[in-house]
């Protein structure tokens, strides 16, 4: 999960640099559309931008900013695959991820999407540009970023054991965990769960052994004292015989 967050932060940093050059991006699209004699229809797909870049771009500035847009879209597509690797998915997260994939599809029609507050990319366009030409293409990246943040928000509320390792750990280890539960439970079983009658029987046996041991020790002590008493009795001279 940390790897996914770091990748998302990197894309966001690249997008911030791109956002500072939005007017340069719009100018590049305008130049290439004029070269392609395609100024009537809106810029409505990633493949359209790719075509302008490959075939109708005549200067390095336009090529740089158009490639920057395409690279960010490509990074977001790769991030979608990482999101799938981290979490097997539920109804909510799968729906968000499918929307991201659809938006990033090269043939998807972007003309109707619009980034909303707090994004102001559409506000930087004229009414004609926003409505008829560039409103969709400038809204693509912020809308996808919002979807991915929403995916993370939902996923972080899930239990840890449903998350997979991005580095490629096999899901087999995840499946083995439930199978190991009985063994772990047997090892960690609380001794207090033993039947009370069995505990009583063990306690009585221990008590009998202790009492028997005390009795033997006491008897041995008495025998020793008696024996020592005979040895320590005062010596009496033999009686005199009459002559």
Backbone torsions as a table, in degrees:
resi	resn	phi	psi	omega
1	UNK	NA	-38.5	178.6
2	UNK	-62.9	-35.9	179.4
3	UNK	-65.3	-38.3	178.2
4	UNK	-66.1	-44.1	179.7
5	UNK	-61.5	-41.1	179.6
6	UNK	-64.6	-41.7	178.5
7	UNK	-63.5	-39.8	179.1
8	UNK	-66.5	-40.0	177.4
9	UNK	-62.6	-38.6	179.3
10	UNK	-63.5	-44.0	178.6
11	UNK	-63.4	-40.2	179.6
12	UNK	-62.6	-38.5	177.9
13	UNK	-63.5	-42.7	178.0
14	UNK	-63.8	-38.0	-179.5
15	UNK	-67.9	-35.8	177.7
16	UNK	-61.2	-39.7	176.5
17	UNK	-65.4	-40.8	179.0
18	UNK	-64.9	-40.8	-177.5
19	UNK	-62.6	-32.3	177.9
20	UNK	-67.6	-14.7	-177.4
21	UNK	-117.3	31.8	-176.9
22	UNK	-61.2	-39.0	-179.7
23	UNK	-65.4	-35.6	176.9
24	UNK	-65.4	-38.2	178.2
25	UNK	-64.5	-45.8	179.9
26	UNK	-64.2	-39.8	178.7
27	UNK	-64.6	-38.8	178.9
28	UNK	-65.1	-41.0	177.1
29	UNK	-64.2	-39.7	179.5
30	UNK	-64.5	-43.2	-179.9
31	UNK	-62.7	-47.6	-176.3
32	UNK	-70.2	-33.6	177.0
33	UNK	-65.9	-38.1	177.5
34	UNK	-66.3	-40.2	178.4
35	UNK	-64.8	-31.6	-179.8
36	UNK	-88.4	-1.1	-176.1
37	UNK	54.0	46.9	-174.6
38	UNK	-132.2	51.6	-173.1
39	UNK	-93.5	-1.0	-176.6
40	UNK	-91.0	-51.5	-177.7
41	UNK	-74.8	153.4	179.0
42	UNK	-74.0	161.0	171.9
43	UNK	-78.8	106.4	-166.5
44	UNK	-120.0	5.0	179.7
45	UNK	-157.5	161.0	176.7
46	UNK	-67.5	-37.8	180.0
47	UNK	-63.9	-29.5	177.2
48	UNK	-67.8	-43.4	177.2
49	UNK	-64.3	-40.3	178.4
50	UNK	-61.6	-41.3	179.4
51	UNK	-64.8	-43.3	177.2
52	UNK	-59.5	-42.9	-178.3
53	UNK	-65.2	-43.6	-174.9
54	UNK	-74.4	-33.2	-168.9
55	UNK	-119.1	-18.6	-171.6
56	UNK	-130.8	17.3	-179.2
57	UNK	-99.5	122.4	-171.9
58	UNK	-110.5	-3.7	179.5
59	UNK	-140.5	157.3	-173.2
60	UNK	-68.0	-32.8	-179.7
61	UNK	-64.3	-47.7	178.1
62	UNK	-62.7	-42.1	-178.9
63	UNK	-63.8	-40.6	-178.6
64	UNK	-61.9	-47.4	-175.5
65	UNK	-72.8	-34.3	177.6
66	UNK	-68.5	-40.4	176.6
67	UNK	-66.2	-33.2	177.4
68	UNK	-62.4	-44.1	176.9
69	UNK	-61.2	-47.0	-178.6
70	UNK	-64.4	-37.4	179.6
71	UNK	-66.8	-39.3	178.2
72	UNK	-65.3	-41.2	177.1
73	UNK	-62.0	-39.6	178.7
74	UNK	-66.3	-40.5	177.6
75	UNK	-63.6	-37.0	178.4
76	UNK	-67.7	-36.2	176.7
77	UNK	-63.7	-42.7	177.7
78	UNK	-63.8	-37.0	-179.8
79	UNK	-65.6	-32.6	175.8
80	UNK	-58.7	-41.0	179.0
81	UNK	-67.0	-35.8	177.4
82	UNK	-66.4	-38.3	179.1
83	UNK	-62.4	-39.7	177.8
84	UNK	-64.8	-35.6	-178.9
85	UNK	-70.8	-29.8	-177.4
86	UNK	-77.3	-38.9	-170.8
87	UNK	-134.8	127.2	-179.9
88	UNK	-64.3	-21.8	171.7
89	UNK	101.9	147.2	168.1
90	UNK	-130.3	-174.1	-174.9
91	UNK	-57.4	-42.0	-176.3
92	UNK	-71.3	-52.3	-176.5
93	UNK	-67.2	-35.5	178.0
94	UNK	-64.8	-38.9	178.5
95	UNK	-63.7	-41.5	179.0
96	UNK	-64.8	-43.2	-177.7
97	UNK	-66.3	-38.5	177.9
98	UNK	-64.9	-35.9	177.3
99	UNK	-64.7	-41.9	177.9
100	UNK	-60.4	-45.5	-179.3
101	UNK	-62.7	-40.8	179.6
102	UNK	-64.2	-44.3	-179.4
103	UNK	-63.4	-34.8	-176.2
104	UNK	-89.2	-1.7	175.5
105	UNK	-64.6	133.8	-174.4
106	UNK	-63.0	-24.7	-177.3
107	UNK	-99.5	-1.0	-177.4
108	UNK	-68.6	140.4	179.6
109	UNK	-80.7	114.1	-177.3
110	UNK	-94.9	-1.1	-167.8
111	UNK	-64.3	-23.2	-175.4
112	UNK	-98.7	-10.0	-178.2
113	UNK	-80.7	148.3	178.9
114	UNK	-142.2	128.7	175.1
115	UNK	-74.5	132.8	-177.1
116	UNK	-106.5	177.2	179.6
117	UNK	-52.6	137.6	12.7
118	UNK	-88.3	5.5	178.3
119	UNK	-74.8	138.2	-178.1
120	UNK	-122.6	21.9	-176.5
121	UNK	-62.5	-37.8	-179.4
122	UNK	-70.0	-32.2	-179.3
123	UNK	-67.2	-19.9	179.6
124	UNK	-82.1	-2.0	178.2
125	UNK	-100.8	158.6	171.4
126	UNK	-72.6	166.6	-179.3
127	UNK	-60.1	-41.5	-179.7
128	UNK	-67.1	-44.1	179.3
129	UNK	-62.6	-44.3	-177.6
130	UNK	-66.2	-41.7	-174.4
131	UNK	-80.8	-39.3	-168.6
132	UNK	-111.1	-12.3	-171.7
133	UNK	-132.8	-57.3	-166.1
134	UNK	-121.0	2.3	-176.7
135	UNK	-59.5	-37.0	-178.6
136	UNK	-76.0	-45.2	-174.6
137	UNK	-67.9	-33.4	178.2
138	UNK	-77.8	-17.7	-179.2
139	UNK	-87.8	-16.4	-172.4
140	UNK	-56.7	-57.5	-173.2
141	UNK	-63.6	-48.2	179.2
142	UNK	-62.1	-35.0	179.0
143	UNK	-66.8	-43.0	178.6
144	UNK	-65.4	-41.6	178.1
145	UNK	-60.7	-40.4	177.6
146	UNK	-63.3	-40.3	178.5
147	UNK	-62.9	-41.2	-178.7
148	UNK	-69.0	-36.1	175.9
149	UNK	-66.3	-37.1	176.5
150	UNK	-65.2	-39.1	177.2
151	UNK	-60.0	-45.6	179.5
152	UNK	-62.5	-40.7	-179.4
153	UNK	-61.0	-43.1	179.0
154	UNK	-69.8	-39.7	-174.5
155	UNK	-70.1	-35.7	-178.3
156	UNK	-67.9	-15.6	178.1
157	UNK	-85.2	-8.7	-178.4
158	UNK	-83.6	156.2	176.5
159	UNK	-60.6	149.8	-176.5
160	UNK	-63.0	-32.9	-172.6
161	UNK	-69.6	-12.1	178.8
162	UNK	-90.2	-2.5	-179.8
163	UNK	-92.6	141.3	178.6
164	UNK	-102.4	163.8	179.3
165	UNK	-83.2	128.7	-179.4
166	UNK	-64.7	-28.6	-176.0
167	UNK	-71.2	-3.0	172.0
168	UNK	105.8	21.2	178.1
169	UNK	-64.3	139.2	-176.9
170	UNK	-68.0	144.7	177.6
171	UNK	-71.6	-8.2	-180.0
172	UNK	-60.6	-38.8	179.6
173	UNK	-63.6	-31.6	178.3
174	UNK	-69.2	-35.2	-178.1
175	UNK	-74.8	-27.9	-178.3
176	UNK	-71.5	-25.6	-174.9
177	UNK	-55.0	-49.5	-179.8
178	UNK	-63.2	-32.2	-179.2
179	UNK	-67.7	-29.5	-179.1
180	UNK	-82.0	-8.6	-175.0
181	UNK	-60.2	-46.3	-178.1
182	UNK	-58.8	-40.2	-179.5
183	UNK	-64.4	-43.5	179.3
184	UNK	-64.6	-37.8	-179.7
185	UNK	-65.0	-38.3	-179.7
186	UNK	-65.9	-39.0	-179.2
187	UNK	-68.4	-39.5	-174.8
188	UNK	-92.2	11.8	-178.2
189	UNK	-61.1	135.6	-178.6
190	UNK	-73.8	127.5	178.5
191	UNK	-57.1	-24.9	-178.5
192	UNK	-68.3	-12.5	-179.5
193	UNK	-79.7	-4.1	177.2
194	UNK	-65.8	147.5	-175.6
195	UNK	-59.0	136.2	-177.2
196	UNK	-57.9	-37.0	-178.3
197	UNK	-64.5	-37.8	178.6
198	UNK	-64.8	-38.9	179.0
199	UNK	-64.0	-42.0	-179.2
200	UNK	-63.3	-42.5	-179.7
201	UNK	-62.6	-41.3	178.5
202	UNK	-65.2	-41.9	-178.7
203	UNK	-63.4	-43.6	-179.5
204	UNK	-63.1	-41.0	179.3
205	UNK	-62.0	-44.1	178.7
206	UNK	-61.9	-40.8	-178.5
207	UNK	-64.2	-40.9	179.8
208	UNK	-64.1	-38.7	179.1
209	UNK	-65.2	-39.6	-179.9
210	UNK	-66.0	-44.8	-179.3
211	UNK	-64.4	-41.4	177.7
212	UNK	-61.0	-40.3	179.8
213	UNK	-64.5	-38.4	179.0
214	UNK	-66.2	-40.3	-178.6
215	UNK	-64.0	-44.1	179.4
216	UNK	-63.5	-41.2	-179.0
217	UNK	-64.8	-39.2	-179.0
218	UNK	-67.6	-43.0	179.3
219	UNK	-61.8	-43.6	179.4
220	UNK	-61.2	-38.8	180.0
221	UNK	-66.2	-41.1	179.7
222	UNK	-65.1	-42.8	179.4
223	UNK	-61.6	-39.0	-179.7
224	UNK	-65.6	-41.1	-178.6
225	UNK	-65.8	-40.9	179.9
226	UNK	-63.9	-42.5	-179.4
227	UNK	-64.4	-43.6	179.2
228	UNK	-66.0	-32.0	179.9
229	UNK	-65.5	-38.2	178.4
230	UNK	-65.3	-38.2	-178.3
231	UNK	-70.7	-31.9	-174.4
232	UNK	-93.4	2.8	-179.0
233	UNK	-66.7	143.0	-175.2
234	UNK	-62.0	145.9	-177.5
235	UNK	-81.8	133.1	179.4
236	UNK	-113.8	130.1	179.5
237	UNK	-67.9	149.0	178.2
238	UNK	-64.5	145.4	-178.3
239	UNK	-65.6	154.0	-178.1
240	UNK	-79.1	143.0	178.3
241	UNK	-94.5	143.2	177.1
242	UNK	-77.5	135.1	177.8
243	UNK	-88.2	NA	NA
